Amino acid sequence: MRKNLFGKIVNITSIRGNIYDSLGSWDHSTKFAVERLSDCLRLELKPFGIYVIIVEPGATLTEWGAIATIHCILNHWVMILSLPVLRKRI
């Protein structure tokens, strides 16, 4: 791309890099990192005619929310039941 003085880099991320909610820190932080990396690359590569594009798809109906919620609840209870104080009472 530098040799041709033209090119495009397309990074796929999510709107979740700009918003946040509970139980999503790992997801939001990775999306945010991709977006900030893209912003920096855009500035660094502009003199070479290389464009950096971020694609943020909108909401998509999937089963991910329910799966993630169940996983978080189960992990939470496993953690609570493994506490030494509770093991003595049980």
The first five atom37 places (N, CA, C, CB, O) and aatype in JSON, in Angstrom:
{
  "aatype": [12, 1, 11, 2, 10, 13, 7, 11, 9, 19, 2, 9, 16, 15, 9, 1, 7, 2, 9, 18, 3, 15, 10, 7, 15, 17, 3, 8, 15, 16, 11, 13, 0, 19, 6, 1, 10, 15, 3, 4, 10, 1, 10, 6, 10, 11, 14, 13, 7, 9, 18, 19, 9, 9, 19, 6, 14, 7, 0, 16, 10, 16, 6, 17, 7, 0, 9, 0, 16, 9, 8, 4, 9, 10, 2, 8, 17, 19, 12, 9, 10, 15, 10, 14, 19, 10, 1, 11, 1, 9],
  "atom_mask": [
    [1, 1, 1, 1, 1],
    [1, 1, 1, 1, 1],
    [1, 1, 1, 1, 1],
    [1, 1, 1, 1, 1],
    [1, 1, 1, 1, 1],
    [1, 1, 1, 1, 1],
    [1, 1, 1, 0, 1],
    [1, 1, 1, 1, 1],
    [1, 1, 1, 1, 1],
    [1, 1, 1, 1, 1],
    [1, 1, 1, 1, 1],
    [1, 1, 1, 1, 1],
    [1, 1, 1, 1, 1],
    [1, 1, 1, 1, 1],
    [1, 1, 1, 1, 1],
    [1, 1, 1, 1, 1],
    [1, 1, 1, 0, 1],
    [1, 1, 1, 1, 1],
    [1, 1, 1, 1, 1],
    [1, 1, 1, 1, 1],
    [1, 1, 1, 1, 1],
    [1, 1, 1, 1, 1],
    [1, 1, 1, 1, 1],
    [1, 1, 1, 0, 1],
    [1, 1, 1, 1, 1],
    [1, 1, 1, 1, 1],
    [1, 1, 1, 1, 1],
    [1, 1, 1, 1, 1],
    [1, 1, 1, 1, 1],
    [1, 1, 1, 1, 1],
    [1, 1, 1, 1, 1],
    [1, 1, 1, 1, 1],
    [1, 1, 1, 1, 1],
    [1, 1, 1, 1, 1],
    [1, 1, 1, 1, 1],
    [1, 1, 1, 1, 1],
    [1, 1, 1, 1, 1],
    [1, 1, 1, 1, 1],
    [1, 1, 1, 1, 1],
    [1, 1, 1, 1, 1],
    [1, 1, 1, 1, 1],
    [1, 1, 1, 1, 1],
    [1, 1, 1, 1, 1],
    [1, 1, 1, 1, 1],
    [1, 1, 1, 1, 1],
    [1, 1, 1, 1, 1],
    [1, 1, 1, 1, 1],
    [1, 1, 1, 1, 1],
    [1, 1, 1, 0, 1],
    [1, 1, 1, 1, 1],
    [1, 1, 1, 1, 1],
    [1, 1, 1, 1, 1],
    [1, 1, 1, 1, 1],
    [1, 1, 1, 1, 1],
    [1, 1, 1, 1, 1],
    [1, 1, 1, 1, 1],
    [1, 1, 1, 1, 1],
    [1, 1, 1, 0, 1],
    [1, 1, 1, 1, 1],
    [1, 1, 1, 1, 1],
    [1, 1, 1, 1, 1],
    [1, 1, 1, 1, 1],
    [1, 1, 1, 1, 1],
    [1, 1, 1, 1, 1],
    [1, 1, 1, 0, 1],
    [1, 1, 1, 1, 1],
    [1, 1, 1, 1, 1],
    [1, 1, 1, 1, 1],
    [1, 1, 1, 1, 1],
    [1, 1, 1, 1, 1],
    [1, 1, 1, 1, 1],
    [1, 1, 1, 1, 1],
    [1, 1, 1, 1, 1],
    [1, 1, 1, 1, 1],
    [1, 1, 1, 1, 1],
    [1, 1, 1, 1, 1],
    [1, 1, 1, 1, 1],
    [1, 1, 1, 1, 1],
    [1, 1, 1, 1, 1],
    [1, 1, 1, 1, 1],
    [1, 1, 1, 1, 1],
    [1, 1, 1, 1, 1],
    [1, 1, 1, 1, 1],
    [1, 1, 1, 1, 1],
    [1, 1, 1, 1, 1],
    [1, 1, 1, 1, 1],
    [1, 1, 1, 1, 1],
    [1, 1, 1, 1, 1],
    [1, 1, 1, 1, 1],
    [1, 1, 1, 1, 1]
  ],
  "atom_positions": [
    [[0.82, -1.19, 0.0], [0.0, 0.0, 0.0], [0.87, 1.26, 0.0], [-0.94, 0.0, 1.2], [0.59, 2.21, -0.72]],
    [[1.92, 1.25, 0.81], [2.78, 2.43, 0.84], [3.44, 2.64, -0.52], [3.85, 2.3, 1.93], [3.59, 3.78, -0.98]],
    [[3.85, 1.56, -1.14], [4.52, 1.65, -2.44], [3.59, 2.26, -3.49], [4.99, 0.26, -2.91], [4.01, 3.06, -4.32]],
    [[2.3, 1.87, -3.45], [1.31, 2.38, -4.4], [0.74, 3.74, -4.0], [0.19, 1.38, -4.55], [0.03, 4.37, -4.78]],
    [[1.04, 4.19, -2.77], [0.48, 5.42, -2.22], [-1.05, 5.42, -2.22], [0.99, 6.62, -3.01], [-1.69, 6.45, -2.4]],
    [[-1.6, 4.22, -2.03], [-3.05, 4.11, -1.95], [-3.41, 2.78, -1.29], [-3.7, 4.22, -3.35], [-2.75, 1.77, -1.51]],
    [[-4.46, 2.81, -0.5], [-4.95, 1.57, 0.1], [-6.01, 1.87, 1.14], [0.0, 0.0, 0.0], [-6.18, 3.01, 1.57]],
    [[-6.7, 0.84, 1.53], [-7.74, 0.96, 2.56], [-7.6, -0.2, 3.54], [-9.16, 0.98, 1.93], [-7.46, -1.35, 3.14]],
    [[-7.66, 0.12, 4.81], [-7.68, -0.88, 5.88], [-9.06, -0.77, 6.51], [-6.52, -0.65, 6.94], [-9.48, 0.31, 6.93]],
    [[-9.76, -1.89, 6.58], [-11.11, -1.89, 7.16], [-11.09, -2.72, 8.43], [-12.16, -2.46, 6.14], [-10.78, -3.92, 8.4]],
    [[-11.42, -2.09, 9.55], [-11.51, -2.79, 10.83], [-12.98, -2.88, 11.24], [-10.68, -2.06, 11.92], [-13.71, -1.88, 11.22]],
    [[-13.39, -4.09, 11.59], [-14.76, -4.32, 12.02], [-14.8, -4.28, 13.54], [-15.31, -5.67, 11.48], [-14.04, -4.99, 14.2]],
    [[-15.67, -3.47, 14.09], [-15.8, -3.35, 15.54], [-17.28, -3.29, 15.88], [-15.04, -2.08, 16.08], [-18.09, -3.93, 15.21]],
    [[-17.64, -2.55, 16.88], [-19.04, -2.5, 17.31], [-19.29, -1.17, 18.0], [-19.39, -3.68, 18.25], [-18.36, -0.54, 18.51]],
    [[-20.52, -0.76, 18.03], [-20.9, 0.46, 18.75], [-20.6, 0.3, 20.24], [-22.39, 0.78, 18.53], [-20.51, 1.29, 20.97]],
    [[-20.45, -0.95, 20.68], [-20.17, -1.21, 22.09], [-18.79, -0.73, 22.52], [-20.31, -2.69, 22.38], [-18.45, -0.8, 23.7]],
    [[-17.99, -0.25, 21.59], [-16.73, 0.37, 21.96], [-16.92, 1.79, 22.47], [0.0, 0.0, 0.0], [-16.01, 2.37, 23.06]],
    [[-18.1, 2.34, 22.23], [-18.39, 3.72, 22.65], [-19.42, 3.8, 23.76], [-18.88, 4.53, 21.47], [-19.6, 4.86, 24.36]],
    [[-20.09, 2.69, 24.06], [-21.05, 2.66, 25.15], [-20.66, 1.53, 26.1], [-22.52, 2.47, 24.62], [-19.79, 0.72, 25.77]],
    [[-21.27, 1.47, 27.24], [-20.92, 0.41, 28.18], [-22.11, 0.08, 29.06], [-19.71, 0.83, 29.04], [-23.04, 0.87, 29.23]],
    [[-22.07, -1.11, 29.61], [-23.05, -1.55, 30.59], [-22.38, -2.61, 31.47], [-24.34, -2.12, 29.9], [-21.23, -2.98, 31.24]],
    [[-23.09, -3.08, 32.46], [-22.5, -4.04, 33.37], [-22.26, -5.38, 32.67], [-23.39, -4.25, 34.61], [-22.95, -5.72, 31.71]],
    [[-21.29, -6.1, 33.16], [-20.91, -7.43, 32.67], [-20.37, -7.42, 31.24], [-22.09, -8.36, 32.74], [-20.36, -8.46, 30.58]],
    [[-19.93, -6.28, 30.77], [-19.42, -6.22, 29.41], [-18.03, -5.63, 29.3], [0.0, 0.0, 0.0], [-17.62, -5.23, 28.21]],
    [[-17.3, -5.57, 30.4], [-16.01, -4.87, 30.39], [-15.04, -5.47, 29.37], [-15.38, -4.91, 31.76], [-14.37, -4.72, 28.67]],
    [[-14.96, -6.78, 29.28], [-14.02, -7.4, 28.34], [-14.43, -7.11, 26.9], [-13.96, -8.93, 28.56], [-13.58, -6.87, 26.05]],
    [[-15.73, -7.13, 26.63], [-16.22, -6.87, 25.28], [-16.02, -5.4, 24.9], [-17.71, -7.25, 25.18], [-15.53, -5.1, 23.81]],
    [[-16.42, -4.51, 25.79], [-16.31, -3.08, 25.5], [-14.85, -2.65, 25.35], [-16.98, -2.26, 26.6], [-14.53, -1.84, 24.47]],
    [[-13.99, -3.18, 26.2], [-12.58, -2.75, 26.14], [-11.9, -3.2, 24.85], [-11.82, -3.3, 27.35], [-11.08, -2.46, 24.3]],
    [[-12.22, -4.38, 24.36], [-11.6, -4.83, 23.11], [-12.11, -4.02, 21.92], [-11.88, -6.32, 22.88], [-11.35, -3.69, 21.01]],
    [[-13.41, -3.7, 21.93], [-13.97, -2.88, 20.85], [-13.35, -1.48, 20.88], [-15.52, -2.79, 20.97], [-13.01, -0.92, 19.84]],
    [[-13.22, -0.92, 22.09], [-12.63, 0.4, 22.25], [-11.19, 0.39, 21.75], [-12.69, 0.84, 23.73], [-10.75, 1.33, 21.08]],
    [[-10.45, -0.66, 22.07], [-9.05, -0.75, 21.64], [-8.93, -0.77, 20.11], [-8.39, -2.01, 22.22], [-8.06, -0.1, 19.55]],
    [[-9.8, -1.52, 19.45], [-9.76, -1.58, 17.98], [-10.07, -0.2, 17.39], [-10.77, -2.63, 17.44], [-9.44, 0.22, 16.42]],
    [[-11.02, 0.49, 17.99], [-11.37, 1.82, 17.48], [-10.25, 2.83, 17.67], [-12.63, 2.32, 18.15], [-9.98, 3.62, 16.77]],
    [[-9.61, 2.82, 18.83], [-8.52, 3.77, 19.07], [-7.3, 3.42, 18.22], [-8.13, 3.78, 20.56], [-6.62, 4.32, 17.73]],
    [[-7.02, 2.13, 18.04], [-5.94, 1.72, 17.15], [-6.21, 2.23, 15.74], [-5.78, 0.18, 17.14], [-5.31, 2.75, 15.08]],
    [[-7.43, 2.09, 15.29], [-7.81, 2.55, 13.95], [-7.65, 4.07, 13.84], [-9.25, 2.14, 13.63], [-7.19, 4.58, 12.82]],
    [[-8.04, 4.79, 14.89], [-7.9, 6.26, 14.88], [-6.44, 6.67, 14.73], [-8.49, 6.87, 16.16], [-6.11, 7.57, 13.96]],
    [[-5.56, 6.0, 15.48], [-4.13, 6.33, 15.41], [-3.55, 5.96, 14.04], [-3.35, 5.6, 16.52], [-2.8, 6.73, 13.44]],
    [[-3.91, 4.77, 13.56], [-3.42, 4.36, 12.24], [-3.88, 5.32, 11.16], [-3.9, 2.94, 11.92], [-3.13, 5.62, 10.22]],
    [[-5.11, 5.8, 11.28], [-5.64, 6.75, 10.3], [-4.75, 7.98, 10.19], [-7.08, 7.17, 10.67], [-4.45, 8.45, 9.1]],
    [[-4.32, 8.5, 11.34], [-3.44, 9.68, 11.34], [-2.05, 9.36, 10.8], [-3.33, 10.25, 12.76], [-1.46, 10.15, 10.05]],
    [[-1.53, 8.2, 11.18], [-0.17, 7.82, 10.78], [-0.07, 7.48, 9.29], [0.3, 6.65, 11.61], [0.96, 7.75, 8.67]],
    [[-1.12, 6.89, 8.73], [-1.05, 6.41, 7.36], [-1.61, 7.38, 6.32], [-1.77, 5.12, 7.26], [-1.44, 7.17, 5.12]],
    [[-2.26, 8.43, 6.77], [-2.84, 9.4, 5.84], [-1.81, 9.97, 4.86], [-3.49, 10.52, 6.61], [-2.11, 10.1, 3.68]],
    [[-0.59, 10.32, 5.32], [0.41, 10.86, 4.38], [0.79, 9.88, 3.26], [1.65, 11.26, 5.14], [1.3, 10.29, 2.22]],
    [[0.54, 8.59, 3.48], [0.88, 7.58, 2.47], [-0.31, 7.25, 1.57], [1.38, 6.32, 3.15], [-0.21, 6.34, 0.74]],
    [[-1.41, 7.97, 1.74], [-2.6, 7.7, 0.92], [-3.36, 6.46, 1.34], [0.0, 0.0, 0.0], [-4.17, 5.93, 0.57]],
    [[-3.11, 6.0, 2.55], [-3.8, 4.8, 3.05], [-4.91, 5.25, 4.01], [-2.8, 3.83, 3.78], [-4.66, 6.0, 4.95]],
    [[-6.11, 4.79, 3.75], [-7.26, 5.16, 4.55], [-7.61, 4.02, 5.51], [-8.46, 5.51, 3.65], [-7.55, 2.85, 5.14]],
    [[-7.99, 4.38, 6.72], [-8.41, 3.39, 7.72], [-9.89, 3.63, 8.0], [-7.56, 3.49, 9.04], [-10.29, 4.74, 8.36]],
    [[-10.67, 2.6, 7.82], [-12.11, 2.69, 7.96], [-12.55, 1.8, 9.11], [-12.83, 2.29, 6.64], [-12.07, 0.67, 9.25]],
    [[-13.47, 2.3, 9.92], [-14.06, 1.51, 11.0], [-15.5, 1.21, 10.61], [-13.98, 2.27, 12.38], [-16.25, 2.12, 10.24]],
    [[-15.88, -0.06, 10.69], [-17.27, -0.46, 10.45], [-17.85, -0.88, 11.79], [-17.36, -1.63, 9.38], [-17.33, -1.77, 12.46]],
    [[-18.95, -0.23, 12.17], [-19.64, -0.54, 13.43], [-21.05, -1.04, 13.11], [-19.69, 0.7, 14.38], [-21.98, -0.24, 13.04]],
    [[-21.21, -2.34, 12.92], [-22.56, -2.86, 12.63], [-23.52, -2.54, 13.77], [-22.51, -4.38, 12.38], [-23.12, -2.45, 14.93]],
    [[-24.77, -2.38, 13.42], [-25.79, -2.1, 14.43], [-26.21, -3.35, 15.17], [0.0, 0.0, 0.0], [-25.58, -4.4, 15.06]],
    [[-27.27, -3.21, 15.93], [-27.77, -4.33, 16.74], [-28.19, -5.49, 15.84], [-28.95, -3.87, 17.62], [-28.8, -5.3, 14.78]],
    [[-27.87, -6.67, 16.3], [-28.24, -7.89, 15.59], [-28.87, -8.84, 16.59], [-27.0, -8.55, 14.89], [-28.31, -9.09, 17.66]],
    [[-30.01, -9.37, 16.26], [-30.7, -10.29, 17.15], [-30.02, -11.65, 17.13], [-32.18, -10.42, 16.75], [-30.01, -12.34, 16.11]],
    [[-29.45, -12.03, 18.28], [-28.78, -13.32, 18.42], [-29.14, -13.91, 19.78], [-27.23, -13.18, 18.26], [-29.85, -13.29, 20.57]],
    [[-28.65, -15.09, 20.04], [-28.85, -15.74, 21.34], [-27.74, -15.39, 22.32], [-28.92, -17.24, 21.17], [-27.74, -15.87, 23.45]],
    [[-26.8, -14.56, 21.91], [-25.62, -14.25, 22.73], [-25.98, -13.68, 24.09], [-24.74, -13.27, 22.0], [-25.38, -14.07, 25.08]],
    [[-26.94, -12.77, 24.17], [-27.3, -12.15, 25.45], [-27.73, -13.17, 26.48], [0.0, 0.0, 0.0], [-27.28, -13.14, 27.62]],
    [[-28.61, -14.09, 26.09], [-29.09, -15.11, 27.02], [-27.96, -16.05, 27.43], [-30.24, -15.91, 26.39], [-27.85, -16.4, 28.61]],
    [[-27.13, -16.45, 26.49], [-26.01, -17.35, 26.79], [-25.04, -16.68, 27.76], [-25.28, -17.76, 25.5], [-24.61, -17.3, 28.73]],
    [[-24.71, -15.43, 27.5], [-23.77, -14.7, 28.36], [-24.34, -14.52, 29.77], [-23.42, -13.33, 27.75], [-23.62, -14.64, 30.76]],
    [[-25.62, -14.22, 29.86], [-26.26, -14.02, 31.16], [-26.22, -15.3, 31.98], [-27.71, -13.55, 30.99], [-25.85, -15.27, 33.15]],
    [[-26.59, -16.41, 31.38], [-26.56, -17.7, 32.09], [-25.14, -18.03, 32.53], [-27.11, -18.83, 31.19], [-24.93, -18.48, 33.66]],
    [[-24.18, -17.81, 31.66], [-22.78, -18.09, 31.98], [-22.32, -17.24, 33.17], [-21.88, -17.82, 30.77], [-21.66, -17.75, 34.08]],
    [[-22.66, -15.96, 33.17], [-22.26, -15.07, 34.28], [-22.91, -15.49, 35.59], [-22.63, -13.62, 33.95], [-22.25, -15.49, 36.63]],
    [[-24.18, -15.85, 35.54], [-24.88, -16.27, 36.77], [-24.26, -17.54, 37.32], [-26.39, -16.49, 36.49], [-24.01, -17.63, 38.52]],
    [[-24.0, -18.52, 36.46], [-23.39, -19.77, 36.93], [-22.0, -19.53, 37.51], [-23.3, -20.77, 35.79], [-21.67, -20.08, 38.56]],
    [[-21.19, -18.72, 36.85], [-19.85, -18.42, 37.36], [-19.92, -17.7, 38.7], [-19.07, -17.58, 36.36], [-19.12, -17.95, 39.59]],
    [[-20.89, -16.81, 38.83], [-21.06, -16.06, 40.08], [-21.37, -17.02, 41.22], [-22.19, -15.0, 39.94], [-20.78, -16.91, 42.3]],
    [[-22.28, -17.95, 41.0], [-22.64, -18.9, 42.05], [-21.5, -19.87, 42.36], [-23.89, -19.68, 41.65], [-21.31, -20.23, 43.52]],
    [[-20.77, -20.28, 41.38], [-19.61, -21.15, 41.63], [-18.6, -20.42, 42.51], [-18.95, -21.6, 40.29], [-18.03, -21.01, 43.42]],
    [[-18.39, -19.14, 42.23], [-17.46, -18.35, 43.03], [-17.96, -18.22, 44.47], [-17.26, -16.96, 42.4], [-17.19, -18.38, 45.42]],
    [[-19.24, -17.93, 44.63], [-19.8, -17.76, 45.98], [-19.72, -19.06, 46.77], [-21.27, -17.27, 45.9], [-19.34, -19.06, 47.94]],
    [[-20.08, -20.17, 46.13], [-20.07, -21.46, 46.83], [-18.67, -21.94, 47.15], [-20.79, -22.5, 46.0], [-18.5, -22.82, 47.99]],
    [[-17.67, -21.39, 46.49], [-16.29, -21.82, 46.76], [-15.63, -20.99, 47.87], [-15.47, -21.73, 45.5], [-14.5, -21.29, 48.26]],
    [[-16.31, -19.97, 48.38], [-15.74, -19.17, 49.46], [-15.62, -20.01, 50.73], [-16.61, -17.91, 49.73], [-16.56, -20.74, 51.06]],
    [[-14.5, -19.93, 51.44], [-14.3, -20.75, 52.63], [-15.38, -20.56, 53.69], [-12.96, -20.44, 53.23], [-15.77, -21.53, 54.35]],
    [[-15.86, -19.35, 53.87], [-16.87, -19.07, 54.89], [-18.14, -19.86, 54.6], [-17.17, -17.56, 54.96], [-18.75, -20.41, 55.52]],
    [[-18.55, -19.91, 53.35], [-19.77, -20.62, 52.99], [-19.6, -22.13, 53.03], [-20.24, -20.18, 51.62], [-20.54, -22.85, 53.34]],
    [[-18.42, -22.61, 52.72], [-18.2, -24.05, 52.74], [-18.36, -24.61, 54.14], [-16.81, -24.38, 52.19], [-18.83, -25.74, 54.31]],
    [[-17.98, -23.85, 55.14], [-18.11, -24.31, 56.53], [-19.58, -24.39, 56.94], [-17.34, -23.38, 57.5], [-19.97, -25.28, 57.69]],
    [[-20.39, -23.47, 56.45], [-21.81, -23.43, 56.8], [-22.61, -24.51, 56.09], [-22.39, -22.07, 56.49], [-23.63, -24.98, 56.6]],
    [[-22.15, -24.9, 54.92], [-22.94, -25.84, 54.11], [-22.77, -27.22, 54.58], [-22.57, -25.77, 52.67], [-23.36, -28.14, 54.01]]
  ]
}
